[in-house]
Amino acid sequence: MIKMINFLIVLMVIFQVASAQESEELRPNTKQSLYSDILNEARGYWVSLPDSYFQEGNSYKEYPLLIVLDGDSHFNTTSTMVRYMSSDRYRSWKAPEMIVVGIQNVDRRRDYTPEKIITVRENNSGGGEKFLQFLEKELIPYLDQNYRTTPYRILFGHSLSGLLATHSYMKEESAFHAFIAVDPSFGTWDEETMDQKLDTLTQKPFDRYIYFATANWGKRNFSNRDRHLRLFEALNSKSEKDFHAKLEYFEDESHSSVPLIAFHNGFSSIFKGYDISYRDVDSPSHLENHFAEISERLSWEFLPPESLVNQLGYSKLRSREDDEKAQAIDYFIMNTKNYPESHNAYSSLGEGYEVLGKSSQALENYTKSLMLYPDNEYVKKKLSDLKQVKE
């Protein structure tokens, strides 16, 4: 486990050095602030945009949203890891590219506790619901308005913010579709409180995905693990359908060391199967069924990635067998249907038809590609060459 953490750290350092060499215009991480009427204060947050966000011809692309609580501690690591696991630059493709937003802390006890904590001294706990309202009614609408987002959203929290993520998962209505709760602090959820929450639980939360991580608390380890396991097993027993969740225990990690490896595992578990290799795909229908299963598990439509389908198309196009080359067209057409605003999808389809000797169809699709991205010199030359041949 330690070796894996060190490996991830090295990868992120390399990635950050490479990112630092980009121009200021393309640098993806920016710090911003939004005044909240709900919280009656300004809240700082960081935004990390995917590598493809700024690439020419990609204005049609929209991205899921990952909200990182305790952004002061976790934004840099999570945003870098997400970029590494999803960017075409590193060809990992374990998950879709995402917009990552880290929320700066102001008062963790106030913002991340769903219920008032009774103590001898007066405290300001119990503001979790108000903080969730800030996320759902102010921050997310603002992000949707100013960035190219899709409505699929993930909430990540550790410790107290993991408690809030768990609370959000169990609510009847939530703006989030998946949750990563790393070693959530269930100290305020005794058996009576937990049972009350479970008694009012409906089936709606089970349309969402949740990942729990549990760390080793040494002498207090039993109570920590027991609370997490008790909730997990209770949720599983109450679900009338497949329980889309995972609980993972990290024997060698403490409460403070577990977030890095747990986020990696949780993020990977949400998108299990997303990184299917083109070598393991038998046919277009096999690929469509594979991503239909992922979509069913996550209660959101995830289409086969454009880059993967393109890779499949070109692998078939290079075949010596005519029926294999013909199948390339099926893959390229899949991309034009799933991504009708992608100039590259039509350019690839045009190239496929060109290789098969179907110049009219090639001209038609090259023309569509150029309409979507008029500055594409490669497609301009293709069109010019084809027109000269026809003349």
C-alpha positions as CSV (number, residue, x, y, z in Angstrom):
1,M,0.0,0.0,0.0
2,I,2.8,2.4,0.9
3,K,4.5,1.7,-2.5
4,M,1.3,2.5,-4.3
5,I,0.9,5.8,-2.4
6,N,4.5,6.7,-3.3
7,F,3.9,5.8,-6.9
8,L,0.8,8.1,-7.0
9,I,2.8,11.0,-5.4
10,V,5.5,10.6,-8.0
11,L,3.0,10.6,-10.8
12,M,1.3,13.8,-9.5
13,V,4.6,15.6,-9.1
14,I,5.5,14.8,-12.7
15,F,2.1,15.9,-13.8
16,Q,2.3,19.2,-11.9
17,V,5.7,20.0,-13.4
18,A,4.4,19.3,-16.9
19,S,1.3,21.5,-16.2
20,A,3.6,24.3,-14.8
21,Q,5.2,24.5,-18.2
22,E,2.0,25.4,-20.0
23,S,1.2,29.0,-20.8
24,E,-0.6,31.1,-18.2
25,E,-3.7,31.1,-20.5
26,L,-3.9,27.3,-20.4
27,R,-3.1,26.8,-16.8
28,P,-6.2,25.0,-15.4
29,N,-6.3,25.8,-11.7
30,T,-7.7,29.1,-10.6
31,K,-8.8,30.5,-7.2
32,Q,-12.2,32.3,-7.2
33,S,-14.8,33.6,-4.7
34,L,-18.5,33.7,-4.5
35,Y,-20.6,35.6,-2.0
36,S,-23.3,33.4,-0.4
37,D,-26.6,34.9,0.7
38,I,-27.4,31.6,2.4
39,L,-24.2,31.6,4.5
40,N,-24.0,35.3,4.6
41,E,-20.3,35.3,3.7
42,A,-17.9,35.0,0.8
43,R,-16.7,31.5,0.0
44,G,-13.4,30.8,-1.8
45,Y,-13.0,27.9,-4.1
46,W,-10.6,26.5,-6.7
47,V,-11.5,25.3,-10.2
48,S,-9.5,22.8,-12.2
49,L,-10.5,22.5,-15.8
50,P,-9.7,19.4,-18.0
51,D,-6.9,19.5,-20.5
52,S,-9.3,19.3,-23.4
53,Y,-11.4,22.2,-22.2
54,F,-9.2,24.8,-24.0
55,Q,-8.4,22.8,-27.1
56,E,-9.6,24.3,-30.4
57,G,-12.7,22.7,-31.8
58,N,-13.8,21.3,-28.4
59,S,-16.4,23.9,-27.4
60,Y,-19.1,21.3,-27.7
61,K,-17.6,19.2,-24.9
62,E,-19.3,19.2,-21.5
63,Y,-17.9,17.7,-18.3
64,P,-19.2,16.1,-15.0
65,L,-18.5,18.0,-11.8
66,L,-16.5,16.9,-8.8
67,I,-17.0,18.9,-5.6
68,V,-14.1,18.5,-3.1
69,L,-14.8,19.5,0.5
70,D,-11.9,20.5,2.6
71,G,-10.5,22.0,-0.5
72,D,-7.6,23.6,1.4
73,S,-6.2,20.1,2.1
74,H,-7.5,18.0,-0.8
75,F,-8.0,20.1,-3.9
76,N,-4.4,19.9,-5.3
77,T,-4.1,16.1,-5.0
78,T,-7.6,15.2,-6.2
79,S,-7.6,17.6,-9.2
80,T,-4.2,16.4,-10.3
81,M,-5.2,12.7,-9.9
82,V,-8.4,13.2,-11.8
83,R,-6.5,14.9,-14.7
84,Y,-4.0,12.1,-14.7
85,M,-6.7,9.4,-14.7
86,S,-8.8,10.9,-17.5
87,S,-6.6,13.0,-19.8
88,D,-5.8,12.0,-23.3
89,R,-2.2,13.2,-22.7
90,Y,-1.5,10.1,-20.5
91,R,-4.0,7.7,-22.1
92,S,-5.1,6.4,-18.8
93,W,-8.8,6.9,-19.5
94,K,-10.0,5.3,-16.3
95,A,-12.8,7.9,-16.0
96,P,-14.3,10.8,-18.0
97,E,-12.6,14.2,-17.8
98,M,-14.1,16.3,-15.1
99,I,-14.3,19.9,-13.8
100,V,-13.0,19.7,-10.2
101,V,-14.0,22.3,-7.7
102,G,-12.4,22.5,-4.2
103,I,-14.2,24.5,-1.5
104,Q,-12.1,26.6,0.9
105,N,-12.9,26.0,4.6
106,V,-14.2,28.7,6.9
107,D,-15.7,26.7,9.9
108,R,-15.6,22.9,9.5
109,R,-17.6,22.1,12.6
110,R,-20.3,24.5,11.6
111,D,-20.5,23.6,7.9
112,Y,-20.0,19.8,8.0
113,T,-22.2,18.7,10.9
114,P,-25.8,17.9,9.8
115,E,-27.1,18.0,13.4
116,K,-26.5,20.2,16.4
117,I,-23.8,18.6,18.7
118,I,-24.7,19.0,22.4
119,T,-21.6,19.9,24.4
120,V,-21.0,21.5,27.8
121,R,-19.8,24.7,26.1
122,E,-22.0,26.4,23.5
123,N,-20.9,25.7,19.9
124,N,-22.1,26.6,16.4
125,S,-22.4,23.0,15.0
126,G,-25.3,21.8,12.9
127,G,-24.9,24.0,9.8
128,G,-24.6,21.1,7.4
129,E,-28.0,21.5,5.8
130,K,-27.3,25.2,5.2
131,F,-23.9,24.5,3.7
132,L,-25.5,21.9,1.3
133,Q,-28.0,24.6,0.3
134,F,-25.1,26.8,-0.6
135,L,-23.7,24.1,-2.8
136,E,-26.9,23.1,-4.4
137,K,-28.7,26.5,-4.8
138,E,-25.8,28.9,-5.3
139,L,-22.4,27.4,-6.2
140,I,-23.5,24.6,-8.6
141,P,-25.9,26.9,-10.5
142,Y,-23.1,29.5,-10.8
143,L,-20.7,26.8,-12.1
144,D,-23.3,25.5,-14.5
145,Q,-23.8,29.0,-15.9
146,N,-20.1,29.8,-16.3
147,Y,-18.6,26.5,-17.3
148,R,-19.5,23.7,-19.7
149,T,-20.9,21.2,-17.1
150,T,-23.2,18.2,-17.3
151,P,-25.6,17.6,-14.4
152,Y,-23.7,14.5,-13.2
153,R,-21.9,15.4,-10.0
154,I,-19.7,13.7,-7.4
155,L,-19.2,14.8,-3.8
156,F,-15.9,14.0,-2.0
157,G,-15.4,14.4,1.7
158,H,-13.0,13.3,4.4
159,S,-13.5,13.1,8.2
160,L,-16.2,15.7,9.1
161,S,-16.8,16.5,5.4
162,G,-17.1,12.7,4.9
163,L,-20.0,12.8,7.4
164,L,-21.7,15.5,5.4
165,A,-21.2,13.5,2.2
166,T,-22.8,10.5,3.8
167,H,-25.7,12.6,5.1
168,S,-26.2,14.1,1.6
169,Y,-26.3,10.5,0.1
170,M,-29.0,9.4,2.5
171,K,-31.3,12.4,1.8
172,E,-34.4,12.0,-0.3
173,E,-33.2,14.7,-2.7
174,S,-29.6,15.4,-3.6
175,A,-27.8,17.4,-6.3
176,F,-25.2,14.7,-6.4
177,H,-25.1,11.3,-8.1
178,A,-22.1,9.7,-6.4
179,F,-20.2,10.1,-3.2
180,I,-16.8,9.4,-1.8
181,A,-16.8,9.4,2.0
182,V,-13.3,8.8,3.3
183,D,-13.1,7.8,7.0
184,P,-16.3,9.8,7.8
185,S,-16.5,11.0,11.4
186,F,-19.5,9.1,12.8
187,G,-18.8,10.0,16.4
188,T,-22.0,12.0,16.7
189,W,-24.0,9.2,15.0
190,D,-24.6,6.8,17.9
191,E,-26.8,3.7,17.3
192,E,-30.0,5.6,18.1
193,T,-29.3,8.5,15.7
194,M,-28.2,6.1,13.0
195,D,-31.3,4.0,13.4
196,Q,-33.5,7.1,13.2
197,K,-31.9,8.0,9.9
198,L,-32.2,4.5,8.6
199,D,-35.9,4.3,9.6
200,T,-36.7,7.4,7.4
201,L,-34.6,6.3,4.5
202,T,-36.5,5.8,1.2
203,Q,-35.3,3.9,-1.9
204,K,-34.2,7.0,-3.8
205,P,-30.7,7.2,-2.4
206,F,-30.0,3.7,-3.8
207,D,-30.1,5.2,-7.3
208,R,-26.8,6.8,-6.3
209,Y,-23.3,5.3,-5.8
210,I,-21.3,5.6,-2.6
211,Y,-17.8,4.6,-1.6
212,F,-16.7,4.4,2.0
213,A,-13.1,4.2,3.2
214,T,-12.2,3.2,6.7
215,A,-8.7,3.9,8.2
216,N,-6.9,2.3,11.1
217,W,-7.4,4.2,14.3
218,G,-5.1,2.1,16.5
219,K,-6.6,1.6,19.9
220,R,-9.9,3.2,18.9
221,N,-10.0,1.2,15.7
222,F,-12.9,-1.1,16.6
223,S,-15.4,1.6,17.2
224,N,-14.4,3.4,14.1
225,R,-14.7,0.3,11.9
226,D,-17.9,-0.8,13.6
227,R,-19.8,2.4,12.9
228,H,-18.8,2.3,9.2
229,L,-19.6,-1.3,8.8
230,R,-22.9,-1.1,10.7
231,L,-24.1,1.7,8.4
232,F,-22.9,-0.1,5.3
233,E,-24.6,-3.3,6.2
234,A,-27.8,-1.6,7.2
235,L,-27.9,0.3,3.9
236,N,-27.3,-2.9,2.0
237,S,-30.2,-4.7,3.8
238,K,-32.6,-1.8,3.1
239,S,-31.9,-1.6,-0.6
240,E,-34.6,-3.3,-2.7
241,K,-32.3,-3.3,-5.7
242,D,-28.6,-3.8,-6.3
243,F,-26.7,-1.8,-3.7
244,H,-24.2,0.2,-5.7
245,A,-21.6,0.8,-3.1
246,K,-18.2,-0.3,-1.7
247,L,-16.6,-0.3,1.7
248,E,-12.9,-0.6,1.9
249,Y,-10.7,-0.9,5.0
250,F,-7.1,0.4,5.0
251,E,-5.1,-1.5,7.7
252,D,-1.9,0.4,7.0
253,E,-3.4,3.9,6.8
254,S,-4.3,6.3,9.5
255,H,-7.0,8.9,9.5
256,S,-4.7,11.6,8.1
257,S,-2.9,9.4,5.6
258,V,-5.8,7.6,4.0
259,P,-7.4,10.4,1.8
260,L,-5.0,10.1,-1.1
261,I,-5.2,6.4,-1.7
262,A,-8.9,6.2,-0.7
263,F,-9.8,8.9,-3.2
264,H,-8.0,7.0,-6.0
265,N,-9.8,3.8,-5.1
266,G,-13.1,5.5,-4.6
267,F,-13.0,7.4,-7.9
268,S,-11.9,4.2,-9.7
269,S,-14.7,2.2,-8.1
270,I,-17.3,4.6,-9.3
271,F,-16.1,4.3,-12.9
272,K,-15.2,0.6,-12.8
273,G,-15.1,-0.7,-16.4
274,Y,-14.8,2.8,-18.0
275,D,-11.2,2.0,-19.0
276,I,-12.1,-1.0,-21.2
277,S,-9.3,-1.6,-23.7
278,Y,-10.1,-1.4,-27.4
279,R,-8.5,-4.9,-27.6
280,D,-11.3,-6.3,-25.4
281,V,-14.1,-4.9,-27.5
282,D,-15.7,-7.5,-29.9
283,S,-18.1,-5.3,-31.8
284,P,-20.0,-2.0,-31.7
285,S,-22.9,-3.7,-29.9
286,H,-20.6,-5.1,-27.3
287,L,-19.2,-1.7,-26.6
288,E,-22.6,-0.1,-26.4
289,N,-23.8,-2.8,-24.0
290,H,-20.7,-2.4,-21.8
291,F,-21.4,1.3,-21.3
292,A,-25.1,0.7,-20.9
293,E,-24.2,-1.4,-17.9
294,I,-22.0,1.3,-16.4
295,S,-24.8,3.8,-17.0
296,E,-27.3,1.5,-15.3
297,R,-25.1,1.2,-12.3
298,L,-24.5,5.0,-12.0
299,S,-28.0,6.1,-13.0
300,W,-26.6,8.3,-15.7
301,E,-26.0,7.9,-19.4
302,F,-22.3,7.5,-20.0
303,L,-21.6,7.1,-23.8
304,P,-18.6,5.2,-25.1
305,P,-15.8,7.7,-25.0
306,E,-15.1,9.4,-28.3
307,S,-11.4,8.7,-28.1
308,L,-11.9,5.0,-27.5
309,V,-14.4,4.6,-30.4
310,N,-12.0,6.5,-32.7
311,Q,-9.2,4.2,-31.7
312,L,-11.4,1.2,-32.4
313,G,-12.4,2.6,-35.8
314,Y,-8.8,3.2,-36.9
315,S,-7.6,-0.2,-35.6
316,K,-10.3,-1.8,-37.9
317,L,-9.4,0.5,-40.8
318,R,-5.8,-0.7,-40.7
319,S,-6.9,-4.4,-41.1
320,R,-6.2,-6.4,-44.2
321,E,-9.6,-7.9,-44.1
322,D,-12.4,-6.1,-46.0
323,D,-15.1,-7.0,-43.4
324,E,-12.9,-5.5,-40.7
325,K,-12.4,-2.3,-42.6
326,A,-16.1,-2.1,-43.2
327,Q,-16.7,-2.4,-39.4
328,A,-14.6,0.7,-38.9
329,I,-17.4,2.7,-40.5
330,D,-19.8,1.5,-37.9
331,Y,-17.5,2.8,-35.1
332,F,-17.0,6.1,-36.8
333,I,-20.8,6.5,-37.3
334,M,-21.3,5.7,-33.6
335,N,-19.2,8.8,-32.8
336,T,-21.1,11.1,-35.1
337,K,-24.3,10.0,-33.5
338,N,-23.1,10.3,-29.9
339,Y,-21.0,13.5,-30.5
340,P,-22.8,15.3,-33.4
341,E,-20.9,18.5,-32.8
342,S,-17.4,16.9,-32.9
343,H,-15.5,17.9,-36.0
344,N,-13.1,15.0,-35.4
345,A,-15.9,12.5,-35.5
346,Y,-16.9,13.5,-39.0
347,S,-13.3,13.9,-40.1
348,S,-12.6,10.3,-39.1
349,L,-15.7,9.0,-40.8
350,G,-14.7,10.9,-43.9
351,E,-11.3,9.2,-43.8
352,G,-12.9,5.8,-43.3
353,Y,-15.0,6.3,-46.4
354,E,-12.0,7.6,-48.3
355,V,-10.0,4.5,-47.5
356,L,-12.9,2.3,-48.7
357,G,-13.0,4.2,-51.9
358,K,-16.3,5.9,-51.3
359,S,-15.3,9.4,-52.3
360,S,-18.8,10.9,-52.2
361,Q,-19.5,9.9,-48.6
362,A,-15.9,11.0,-47.8
363,L,-16.5,14.5,-49.3
364,E,-19.9,14.8,-47.4
365,N,-18.3,14.0,-44.0
366,Y,-15.2,16.1,-44.5
367,T,-17.5,19.0,-45.4
368,K,-19.5,18.5,-42.2
369,S,-16.2,18.4,-40.2
370,L,-15.0,21.7,-41.8
371,M,-18.4,23.4,-41.0
372,L,-17.9,22.5,-37.3
373,Y,-14.2,23.6,-37.3
374,P,-13.4,25.9,-40.3
375,D,-9.7,26.3,-39.3
376,N,-8.8,22.7,-39.7
377,E,-6.1,22.7,-42.4
378,Y,-5.9,18.9,-42.5
379,V,-9.5,18.6,-43.5
380,K,-9.2,21.5,-46.0
381,K,-6.4,19.6,-47.8
382,K,-8.4,16.4,-47.8
383,L,-11.4,18.1,-49.4
384,S,-9.1,19.8,-52.0
385,D,-7.4,16.5,-52.9
386,L,-10.7,14.7,-53.2
387,K,-12.3,17.4,-55.4
388,Q,-9.3,17.3,-57.7
389,V,-9.6,13.6,-58.1
390,K,-13.3,13.8,-58.9
391,E,-12.6,16.5,-61.5
